[in-house]
Amino acid sequence: MFSEDLNDGQYTHLSCTGLRVSRSAWCRHHATSCIPALSITSSDDSLSITKCPATPGDVVMDQFHMHLRADDSSFDPWFAWEAYMAILKSSDAHLPPPRELFQFASRILDVVKDSSSREIRHEWGCRLAYLLRCLSSHVNPSTPDDCRRLYLLAHAEGLQTRFDEAFSTLRTAYLVLDNRSDEGAQALNALVKLAVRFLTKRDAIRIILHQWDLLSPHILSEDCDRSLRLSIQNLPDGAFDVLELLADVEIQDHVRVEAGCQFMAGFNRKGFALDSFGIFKYLERMKLDIPLDHKLYLVRSLARHSALNTATQLYLTLPEDVLNPFYMTTGLYVFAHNGDVDKARECYDQLERSGSCRVSDVTTMMLGYTTQGRLEEAVKLFNTHFPPENGGKRKNGPDLPSYTVVITAAAKRGDFGSINHWLQEMVEAGLHPDVFMFTIIMKAFSLRGDVGSVTRILSQMENAGLSPTNITYTDIIAMLAARKDSITAEAVFKHAVCRGIKPDLIMINAVMNAHVETRSWKGVIRTFDYLKSSHLNLSTNIYNTIFKAYVLIGTPFEIVSKLYKRLLEKSLKPDPYTYSLLAQSACNSGDMDAASSILKQVEQRSWGRKRNDMVGHYIRSIIMSGYLRQGNLTGATEVYQDMISRGFSPSVTAMASIVKTYANVGNREGIHEAEQFITSIIPSLRKNPSKPITTMSPLEVIYAPLLAAQVKQLNPTGVERSYQHMLDNGGEPNLSSLTALVDVYRRTSNVEAISRLWPQILDIGLSSSNLDVSFDKKFGRTELLLGNFITSMFSIPLSFYIDVMSSAGKHVEVAEAWNKAQSHGFTFNSHHWNHMVVALVRAGEVERAFDVVEHIIIPSEVGSQKFRFGRVRNPSSPLLFSDNDELPINYQIKGTVCQTNVPSEEETVNDFDFALPLEIIRGNSPLSNTWRPHTATLTILYGALQRLQSARMVNPIKPGNDDPPIFIRHQEALSTFKRICANCPKSVARVAQFWKEHLRTPG
């Protein structure tokens, strides 16, 4: 280590050689090539050259050149420095020429700059800086050699983290030569990399802003070093530091714009579009002029990263420039992804007229058609722009993205033949599917709920040596959310993380939405708490998901509106979905004035006329349905007429509300009017016949209220007629409609009709409720009794069937249905087990019935209570059901931090808790604990237990016997009673408690 400062001390201690060299003597050596005799012990003194007698000076010079010419793998700076020091102590050695010493210093810098030891970097920086300063008297000033010396000196000063001196040295060099030289760029790049590595990000950004006049010529010119530009663009982790420093550091406005645009470019490339947008908004507030190209790059980044609304609004504010191909291409990109085909076509036509249309623009226009479901037009455009030629090849060379779009169109139709045709043609053209293409195809099938096809595509990806991305897994999780399966959604998330995927906010939001769809409110809260504790910038989409949870759980509008105001306070912009959720909440609470006010706010937004009209149409449908639920036909009619005058029809949900209003009148005339209304709207419903497997088709939605009304009227003939009418109009057998048939047969005691219908219900129910076996195996899905919140529509008809068949004495049929469902992986919930307890008593299996309560229902109730209460404010993962210990401990979320440090405890306390109202409402909800013995269960168990205690056995109900069970006095009854009391004490105590609280009469 240096014991004295090199600028002030008289001596320098060189630890690697044991030398103490006076500064004056070293300087004299550089001037006279001689040095006072010094005492040193070195094995190098024995080196000799065999060809001819060599003086000691020749020996040490040869040794120095040997180290200088060594390849990179064998170059050792310590030995090289010893060789150099041997020259200095030799009495007859000449000092190497400056250019050799420059090479010597440069090689040492290349080695030690990456050292992890601060002490080593600092020591070598001091040595080299001293050497290079002493060389100033051996080179002519204002020459290339002097400039190179200064570049190396700046690098050496950077190793000492003396960046102010380093940049000052570079400024001196730039007075000698043009600062745009390659060596100048390399020196700057080296300093920037050192600052990034050895300073905090914040300090590094501050230095870059202060030295912008040096950096900008190398960054803004396309001819200069690209690596320097990338080093600066990639420096910040998030917008927080950049925004604060742009505001605080004293720099000129043009520096704020130029530096801000470079940081925006870095965020755009890394996928942090919202951070880039934050810098843009700051520069805009400062009334600084941002170049159009940077605005257009930002628009594309926002559109590419799920901020289409923001991208569209920003694009519409830009001055129109139809002669600028980049402007028109960006418009095409935004409008196509937004589904605005008409505006996208305008941009596309302008590009064609100007001769600027590229293959990528054709692909984007095709994507716009596909997004809107106009699949034939997408294929037509492909064939028009890429017509087939002789030999089977296509003109104009369609690329992989072009084929991806037409294959996606085929996948959306479920047309496997077309998919294989396009894939074959693509391969013959020398193109091979990539991860993106597989993901796009898989998404089309996932939107249809086709689990088998999704599993096959994943297998094909693996066979092709391709790994799924976070986008792939996000699409799978979204499919599972539509199936209301949050357990498997979490299993997929864990599978992805364990295979090295870095989940982004979109992927985690998909998991939270799966919990929302499943009504797993605890899962929603945990996922949101995890996101909050990660200190990332949360987008409007994240808050929309938790708003959706509030609406579905029935939160009063007063609370939802307060949450909305808090959202505005966080400077987050509501999007169309936010307003739709607000309107739905207002209508659910009966506040139609608030809903109308929300509609007015939407109409004042600058989303573009077409988008405003679409959002307004959707909210009007919500408001019309709200009026109908209130029985306010006048208000509903006014909204309906307003929609018609604007050229829109009510949504399917709104039309179902109209059917429900007619059907619930309670007489034949109302049913007749409902049927007539359905007949009148069927032509419009046929325009969109496709539907995902796991959701109701438009026809199902429309007929559901009509069927339900006739079930209540105990009119099986009417239900059968309406069901057949739905089939005649293109509908398919579905669980919703078949459940209505089962319900009306149950209410009218038509056991034979239910027996005939059951096989069809079982086939449809099991196929729609369970995942593909290979899918389960791939993602390691585990069945958790307490955590399984899968709410399939098959649950209801299964409960009905158990109840009806056990009442009719068909106990074998009950057992067969139960075993078949269980063999297909169906997980039974509390309702099913309660029905099974009643069915067992009816079958005379009282002891088994108590066993179910003792060993399944009560333990599950206790477990669900533990599961229900308690909230981890800073969970280590978003997973609720899975074993978090199995996750990698170092996995990170892809996103940007909202601030540089973790907030203080006071800041955390004062930060509004968006999930707290949901936690309170969830705890008070009557559905928050479904695992419990039901009243009907306890009642029948009490009766059975009372009979057994009276020495009367419970005989099973027999088919065709409408009489109540016959209780026969028998000694076996008392034995059974004693075994139940001994083996099922908790169940017996629960029945006794129920009797005291509900059945015992006063006195």
N, C-alpha and C positions, 0 to 999 in steps of 0.2 A: 504494500500500500504506500501511497505517497504520504510522507510525513510533513511536507511543507507545501504550501500553495505554489504552483508552478510560476505564477506571475510575480510573486513577492519573495519567495525563499531563495536561498543561495544554492541549495542542494536538493537533489531528487533521489529518493530511494527506490530502486527497481527491485521488487521482491523476487522476481524470477531468476535474477543473476547474482544478487548480493552486492551489486555495484552502488556506489554513491558517486554521482558525477556532478561536478559543479556546473551551474548553468553557463557561467562565463567561459569555462573550458570547452563545453560542448559547442557554444557559439563560435569560439576561435577555431575549433576543428572544422566546422562548416565553412569557415573562411579560409583556413590554411591547410586543411586535410591533415592536421596533426592533432595529437591529444596528449596531455601530460601522462607520464607513465603511471599506471595504476596496478595495484596488486589484485590478481584474480586467479583462481584455480579453475581450469576448464579443460575437459578432455579434448575440446576442439583444437587446442594448441598442438596436439600431436598429429593432426592431419597433414598429409603431404601429397604432392602430385608426383607420380612415378615417372612421367614422361621426361621430365627435366628438373633440375634443381629449382625449387620454388622458395621464394621468400615467404615469411609469415604473412605478409600482406596479400600475396597471391592466393594462399591457402584460404584465408578467411573470406576473400572475395568469391572464390569458387564455391565455398560452402554457402554463402549468401545467395548466389545465383542458383545453386541447386535447390534451395528452398523456394526461391521465387518462381522457378519453372516447374515445381511439383504440381501434379494434378490435384484436383479439388479433394479427392478422397484421402490423399496422403499429406496435404498441407497442414502443418501444425503451427499456429501463430506463436506459441511459446518458444519453440525451437528456432523459428524464423527470427524472432526478436533477439534471441541469444546470438545468432549469427550476425545480426546487425550490430549488436553491442560489441562483438568481437572486432568488427571493423573499426569502431570508435576507439577501442583501446590499443589497436595495432599502431605501431609507430610509422610503418611504411605503407599502409593501405590507403588507397584513395577513396574518398566518399563516392558512392554510386551516384550517377547522374540523377537530376530531379525526376525524370520520367520513370526511372526504375523505382525510386522511392515512392512516387505516386502509385505505381502498380503495387508496391509492397504494402502501402497503407490501405489501398482499396481491397486487397485480398484479406487483410486482417479484419477490416470492417465487415466484409461479407460473412465472415465466420462468427464474429462476436456479437453482431447485431441481434441475433436470435437467442442469445444466452438468457436463461431464466434467472441468472444471478445478477442482482442489481450491482453488487460490489465488483464483479468481473466487468460488467459493461462500463461502469464508472472508471475503473482503473485503466482499461484500454482506451476509453475516450480521452482521459488525461494524457496518456502516453502519446497517442497519435496527434492530439491537438498540439502538444508541445513540439513534436517533430515537425509538423506542418507549419507552425509559426516560425520556427527556426529556419525553415527553407525559404522564407520570404526574401532573404538576402541573396539567394542563389538563382532566382528566376527574375526575368525582367518584368517590371510592373506593366499592367494593362496588356498582357499577352495571353494567349490561350493556356499556356502553362500556369500562369498566375491564377487564371480563372479556375482551372481544374484544382489547384491547390486550395482555393477558397471553398469549392464545392465539398472537397474531402474534409476540410476543417469544419464546415457547417455540420457535416454528418457526425464527426467526432464530438462536437459540442452537443449534438442531439443525444448521443449515447450518455452524456452526463446529465441529461434532462435540462440543459440550459438552453431552452428553446428561444428565448428572446435574443440571446447572443447568436444562436444558430441562424435565425432568420435575418438578423442584422448582417451577418457575414455573407449570406446569399445576396442581400441587397448590394453589398459592395461588389460581389462578383458580377451582378447584372449591370453594373456601371461599366464593366470591362467588355462584356460580350452580350449579344442578343439573348434575352432571358427565355426565349422560346427554343433554345437549343435542346438536343436530346439529353445532354448531360445535366442541363439545368432542370429539366423535367424529372430526371432520375433523382437528383438531389432533393428536389421538393417532395417527390413521392416518398423517398426514404424518410425525410423528416416527418411527413404526415403519418406514415405507418408507425414511426417511433412514438409520436404523440398519442396515436390511437391505442397503442399497446401499453404504454407506461404511464399515461395520465388517465384521469376519469374522463368519461365521454363528454361531460359538461365542459371540463377544462380544455379538452381537445377542440371542441366546437368553438369555444371562445377564441382560441389561438387562430383557428381557420378564419373566423370573421375578421380578426385584427389584421391578418396577413392576406386578405383577399386580393389586394392589388398585385401581389406576387403570384397568387394561385390562378386567378381568373384567366390570364392568357393561355394557360395550359389546360384549363377545364372547358372553356367556352369554344375553343377552336376544335373543329373536327379533325384537324391534321395533327393534333398534339396527343400526348400520352393518354390512352383511354384508362389505363390502370389507376392513374392519379384521380381521374374523375370518379371512378367507381369507389376508390378508397374513401373519398369525401361523401359520396352519396350514401354509402352503406354505414357511415359512422353512427348516426343516432339510432337508438332503439325505439323511440317514440317521439311524438310531436311536442311533448311537454317541455323538455329542455330547449328544443329549437325555438319554440314560441317565446319562452321567457328570455332567452339570450338575444333573439332578434329585437325584442322590445328594450332590453336593458343596455346592451353594448352600444357604445357611441360609434356608429358607422353611418356612412352616407346611404341615402335611400336606394340608390342603384345597387349597392352591395346587398341590402335586404332583399331586393327583388332577385338578383342573380343567385345569391346563396340559397334563398328560400326555394327557388325553382329547382336547384340541384337537389336539395333535400326532398322536395316533392317527387322528383324523378326516382330517387332511391326508394321512397315509400311505395310508389306505384309499382316498381319492379318487384319488391318484396311482397306485394299483396296487401299492404297496409293503406288502402285507399282512403279510409276515414282520417288517418293522420295527415295524409297529403291534403285532404280537403280542409283540415283545420288550419294548415299553413296558408292555403289559398284564402280562406275567410279572413285571416289576420291581415294579409297583404291588401285584401279588398277593403277592409275597414280603414286601413291606413291610406286609402285612395291612391295606391301605387299601381302603375300600369304593368300588368302581367302579359308576357307575350302570348299570342293566340295559340301557338303550338303547345305550350305547357298547359293551357286550359283544356285543349282537346285531348291531350294525353291523360289528364285527370278525369275527364268525362269517360273515356274508355276504361280506365282503371276502376272507377266507381261502378260502371255497368258490369264489368267482369267479375266484381267481387260483391255481388248481391246488394248493391245500392242503386238499383235502377231508377227509383223515383228521384233521388238526388241527382243522378247523372242526367236524367231527362230535364229537370228544372234548370240545371246549370247550362246545358246545351241550348235551351230555348232563350237564355239570356244573352248568348253570344251574338255579335253582329253577323248577319247573313252574308256569306261569301261563297256563292255557288260556283265561282271559278276556281276555288281552292279545292283540289281533290281530297286533301286530308280532312277538310271541313265536311265535305259531302260523305266521305267514307265513314267518318265518325258518326254522322247523323244516321247513316244506314245501319251501322253497328248498334247504336242505342235503340232506334225504333224497331229493328228486327228482334232484338232480345226482349223488348217491351211488348211485343205482339201487335204493334201499330203498323200493320202491313201496308196501309195506304201511304203513310209518310215514308216508310222504308222504300217503297216502290218509286216515289218521287225522287229520292236521293239516288237510287239505282239508275233510273232513266237518265238523270242529269250526268252521271258518271259515264254512261254509254254514249251520250251525245257528245261529250267532251273527249271521248277516246281514252278515258282514264280508268275504265273498268278492268279490274284484275280478277284472276281466278278466285281470290279470297273474297272479293265483293259478290261474285256470283254465289259462292257458298253461304255468305251472310244472308243474302236475299232468300235463298232456299231455306235457311234456318228460320227466317221470319214466317214463311208459309207454314213450315212444320210446327212452329210454336202455336199458331192459330188453328191447327188441325186441318189446314188446306194441303193435305199430303199429295194429292194428285198434281197440284200446281207446282209443288217443289220438284217432283219427278219430271214434270214437263219442262221446267226451266233447265234442269240438268241435261235432258236429252236435246234441248234447243241449243244450249251453249257448248255442249260436248257431244256433238252428233257422232254416231259410229261411222268408221271408215272401212274401206276394204281391208280384210285381214282381222277384223274384230276390234282393232284399237279405236280409241276415240280421239276426235280432233280437240285441239287446245289443251290437251293434257290435264284432265281432272286430277287433283291431288287427294291425299288421304282425307282431309277435312270434308271435301266434296262428297266422297263416297260415304263418309260417316253420316252426313245429313240424310242421304237417300236410304241408308240402312236404318237410321233412326225412324224415318217415316214408315218403313215396312214393319219395324218392331212395334210401333204404336198401333198398327193395325193387327198385330199378332200374326203377321204373314211370314211364317218360317220359310216358305218357298222363295219369296222375294229376298229375304235376308241372305239365304244361301246363294242365290243367283248373283247378287251384288258382291258378296264376299269372293265368290269364284272369279268374277270379272276383275275385281280389284287385284287379286293375287296374280292373275294372268298378266295384268299391267305392270307387275313388278312391285306392287305395294303390299305391305303386310300390316295387319291390325296392330294398333298400339294400345296402351292402357286406356287412353282417352276414348278410343272407339268402343272398346269393351264396356267401359263405364257408361257411355251414352246408351248403348244397346240395353245394358242391364237396367238402367233407370227407366227405360220405356216399359220393361216387363215389371219392374217394381211398382210403377204407378198403377199397373193393372192388378197388382197383388199376386202375380204369378210366381210363387216361391220356387216351384220346380225349375222354371226357366232361369231364374236368378242363380240357383245353385249350379245349374249346368254351365252357365256363362262363367261363374267363378272358377269352376274346374277347368274350363277351356283356357282361361287366363293363366292359371298355374301351369297347365301343360305347355303353354307357349313361353314359359319362363318369365312371365310378367307378374309383378306384385301389385295388388290393389292399392289405391291411394286413399287419402282421407275423404276425398269426394265419393269414391266407391262405397266406403263404409257409411258415409252420411246418407246416401240414397237407400241403402239397406235399412238403416235405422228409421228413416222416414216411412218406408214400407211397413215396418213393424208397428210404427205409431198408428198408421191407418188401420192395422189389425188389432189395435188396442192391446199390444203385447209389450209392456215395458220391461219385463224380465228378460226376454230374448234381446230386446234393444240394448240393454246393459251388457248382456253376454257378448254381443257383437262389438260394442265399444271396448270391452276389456280385451277381446281377441285382437282388435286392431292395435291397441296400445302395447300389448305384450309382444307384438311383432314389429315394433319400432315406429309405428305411425304417431306423428305428433298431431293430436287433435286440435282443430281450430275452434273458434267460437261457434261457427255454423254447425259443426259436428256435435258439440256439447248442447247447443240449443235444440238440436234434433232429439237428443236424449230427454231433455226437459219436456219437449212437446209430447214425447211418447208417454211420459208420466201424466201430462195433462189429459191426453186422449183416454188414458186408462183410469182417470180419476184417482191417481195415486198422488194425493196432495203432499204427503210427506216427501215423496220423491221429487216433486216440483220444488219444494222448499230447500231440500238438500242441494239439488243441482244449482239453484240460484245462489245459495249461500257460498257454494264452491266458487262460482264465477265472481262473486263480489270479493271474496277473500283473495282472489288471484290478482287483484288490483289492475285488471285490464280495462281498456276502454270498451264498455258495453254498448252495443248498438241499439237502435230502436227495435230491431227484430227481437232481441232478448227480452225487452220489457213488454213487447206485444205478446210474447208467449205467457208471461206471468199474468198479464191482463186477461188473456184468454182463460186462464185458470180461475180468475176471480169471476168472470162472467158465467162460466159453467157451474161453479159451486153456488151461484145464486147470491153473490154479494150485492148489497143495496147500492144503488147508483150514487148515493151521496159519498160512499167510501171510494168507489171507482173514480169519481170525478176529482176527489182530493188526490188520489194517486196520479191522475193525469196532470194535475197542476204541479206536483212534485217532479214529474217527468220534464215538464217545460222548464222548471227551475234548473235542471241539469243540462240545459241548452241542447236537449235532444229534440229533433224535429219529428212530430207525428207523421205517419204515412197513411195512405188510404185504409190499411188494415186497422190501424189505431182508431181512426174515426168510426169504422164499421163496428168495432168492439164497443166503443163508447155508445153508439146508437143502440146496439143490442142490449147493453146494460140498462140504458134509459127506458127502453120499451119493456124490458123484463120487470122493471120497477113501476111501470105505469106512468112514467113521466114523459108524456108525448110532447110537451112543449120543449123539454130539453133535447129530445131526439130531433125535433124540427130545427132547433137552433144549431145542432151539430151539422145538419144537412146544409144550412146556410153557410157555415164555415167552410164546408167542403167545396161549395160552389164558388167561393172566393179564392180558392187555392190556385196556384199557377202551375198545375201539372200538365197543362195542355188540354185543349177542349175535349178531345176524344176520351182521354183518361178521366177528366172531371165528370164527363157524362156517364161513363161506366161506373165510377164510384157512386155518383149520385143515384143512379138507377138501383144499385145494390142496396143503398141505405133506404131508398124509398120502399123497396120490397120489405125491408125490415120493419119500417114504420107501418106499412099497410098490415103486416101480420100482427103488429102490436095492437092496432085498432080492432082487428078482428077478434083477438083474444079478449079484449075488453067488451066485445059486443057492440062496438061503436061502428055501425055500418055506414053512417054518414061520413065519418072521417076516413074510413077505408076506401069508400067510393071516390072521394075527392082525390086521394093519393093515386088511386088506380087510373082515373081520368087524366090526371097530370102526367102519369107515365105514358099513357097511350098517345097523348098529344105530343110528347117528345120522341115518339117512334120506338118506345121500348115496351116489352111485355114483362109482367111480373116474373120474379124468379120462381123456380119449382117449389121452393119452400113457401113462398107467398101464395101460390096457387093451391097448395095443399091446405093452407089456412082457410082459403075460400071454401074448399070442399068440406073441411071440418065444420065451418059455420053453418053450411046448408044441412049437413048430415046430423048435426047435434040438435036440430030443431025438435026431434023426437017423434016425428010422424012420417007417414009414407010420402007425403008431399016433399018434405025436406030431403029424403033419400032420393026421390025422383029428380029433384033439382040438382042435387050433387052429381048424379049419374049423367044428366044432360050436360052439365058444365064440363065434366071429364071428357065426354064425347067431343065437345067443341074444341078442346085444347090438345087432343091426342096428335093431330097432324104436326103441331109445332114440336111436340116431344119426340117424334120419330126422327127429327133432324139430327139428334145426337143419341143414337142407340147404344153406343159403347159405354161401358161402366167398369170401374175396378171391381174385382171379385169380392172385396170385403165391405163394400158400401152399397147402399140401396140405389137402384136405378131410378131415373125420374118417374117411371110408371109406378114403381113400388112406393115412392114417396107420395104420389098423388092418391093412390088407392088406399094407403094405410089408414087415413082418418075415416074413410067410408066403411072399411071393414070393421074398424074398432067401434063405430057407432052402431052397426048392426049386431055386433057381439053383445053390446050392452042391452040391446033390445031383445036378446035371446032369439034371434032370427037366423037359424042355420041356413034356411033356404036362400035368404038374401045374401049371406056371406058367400055361399057356394056360387050364386049367380054373379056377384061382383068379381069373385076370384076367376071364374071362367071368362068373364068379360075382359079382364086384364090379360089373360093368356091369349085370347082371340086378337087382341090389339098389339101383339108382339112381346108381351111380358113373358118371363120365365118363372118356373116354380122357385120360390125363395122362402127363407126361414120366416121372414116377417109375415107374409101372407098365410103360410101353412100354420104358423103359431096362432093366428086368428081363427083358423078352422078348428084347431085342437081346442082352443079356449071355448068356442061356442059349443062344440060337442061335449066338452067337460061340463059346462054349465047346464046342458040339457041331458046329461047322463047317457050319451050315445057312445058306449064303450066300443061297440063293433066298428063304428066309423073311425075312431081313433086308432084301433088295431090295424085297419086297412091303410091308414095314412102314415103310421109310424115308420115303416121301412124307408119311405122316401125322405122323411124328416131326418132320420138317422144318417142316411147317406150324405145328404146336403150338409147337415150339421157337422159331422165329423170331418168332411173334406174342407169346410171353411174355417173350422176352429183350430185345426192342428197344422203345424208346419211340416214341411217335407222332412223325412227321417234323416236324409243325408245333410240337410241344412242344420238340424239339431246337432248332429254328430260333428259337423265342421266347426261350429261355434261353441261347442261344449255347453249347451244350454242345460241347466239343472232345474229340476222341479223343486220349488220351495213352497211348502204347504202354507206357511203364514204369509209369504210375500207374493203369492201368485194372484194378481189382480186381473187376470185375463177375463174380460167380460164378453163372452160370446153370446150371440142371440140364441145359440143352441141351449144355453142354460135354462131358459124359460120353458120351452117345450119339454125338456127332459124332466123338469120338476112337475109339470102338468101330468106327464105320462106316468110318473111314479105314483102320484096322488090318485089318479083315476084307476089305474090297474090294481093298486093295493086295495082300494075301496071295493073293487069288483071281485076281489079274491084271486086275481091272476098273479100270484106271487112268483111263479116261475118266469113269467114274462118280465117282471120287474128285475129279477136277478140277471136275466139275459141281457136286458138293455144296459144295466149298470156295468156288467162285466165287459160288454163290447166297447162301451165308451172308455172304460179304464184301459182296455188293451190297446186302444188307439192313442193313448197318452193324454186323454182328457183329465184335467185336474178338477176335482170336485170342490165346490166352495161350501160355505156354511149353510146356504139354503138347501143344497142337495143332501147334505148329511142330516139336516133336520127332517127333510122329507123321508130319508131312509129310516130314521128312528121311528117315525110314525108308521112306515110300511112294515117294519119288523114287528111292531106291536100288533098290527093288523094280521100279520102272518103267525102270531102266537109266539114269536121269538123275543119275549120280553127281556130275557137275560142278555141277549146280544144287543138289544136296543140300549140298555143301560151301559154296556161295554163301549158302544160308540160315543155316548155322551161323556163317559169317564175318561176314555183314552184318546179321543179325537177332538170333540167340540170344546170341552173345558180346558184342556192344555192349549188348544189353539187360541181360545179366548184370553188366557193368561199371557201367552206369547204376544198376541196382537196388542194387548195393553202395554206391554213393555215396548213394543215396536211403535205404538201410537204416540207415546209421550217422550219428551226429551228432544232437544234440538242442538246439534253441533254447529256452532256459529262459524267455525273455520274448518270445514271437513277437508280431509286429505285427498279426497277424490269425489267425483260427482255420483259415484255408484251407491245405490241404496241396498240392493239385494245381494250383490256379489261380495266375495271375500276380498276386501281392499288390500290385504296383505299380499295377494298374488300379483298386484300391479308392480311394474318397475318403480323403484323409489325415486328415479331421477327423470321421469317423463315430464315434459313441459307442454304448455298450451301454446299454439302459434297465435300470437296476438301482440298488441302493443300496450305497454303499461301506461296507466293514466297519470302517474307521477313517479318521480325518481326514487322516493323512499316509501317504506311502509308507513301508513298514517299513524299518528300518535293515538294513544288510548282515548284522549279527549275528542279527537277528530272522529274516531270510530263510533263513540257514543253519540255524538251529535249528528252523524250521518243517518238520514232517514232510512228506516228498515222497510223496504218494499214488501217483504214477505211476512211481516208480523201480522197484519190483518188476516192473511190467508191461514196462518197458524192458529189464530184465535177461532176463526170461523170453522176450520177443520175440526178443532177439538170439540166444538159445540154442536157439530152436525150429527143428527140421529143416525147417519150412515157411516159415521167414523169408526164404528166397531161392529162389523157385521157378524163376527164370530161370537155366537152366544146361543144357548138353547132358546128356541122361540116359544112364545106363549102356547101355541098349539101343541108343541112337543112336550112341554112341562105338564100341560093339562092331561094329555093322554097317558103320560108316564105316571102321574099322580093316581089316575083311575086304575091303571094296571097294578101299581104298587099296593093300593088299598085293597084290591081284590085278592092279591096274593097273600097279604097279611091276614085276610079273612079266610084263608085256606081254600081259595077258589082259583082254579087255573084259568088262564085266558086262552080260549081256543081260537084258531085262525078263522078269518072270514073265508067262506067258501063261495065259489062262483055261483051266481044265480040266487044267492040267499041275501035278501034285503034286510033280514032281521039283525039286530045288534049282536055282538059276540056273546056266545054262551059261556058263562063262568061256572065251572064244575068244581064242587068241593072235593079236595083231594089233598092227601098228605104231602104230595110232591110240591104243592103250591107253597107250603110253609118252608120246605127245604130250599126252593127257588128264592123265596123272599130272604132267607138268611144268607144265601150265597151272594145275592145282590148287595145286601147291606155290608157284607164283609169285603167283597171285591170292588164295589163301586161306592165308597163312602161319600165322595165329593158329589156324585150325582144324586144320591139319596138326600144329602143335606140340601142340595139346590132345590130339589122337589119339595122338601119340607118347608124351606124358606118361601118358596113360591106359594105354597098352600096358606101359610100364615099371612102373607101380604095380599093375596088376591082372591083366594077361594073361601077362607073362613069367614063366616058371617058374624057380625057383632053379637056378643052375648052368647 
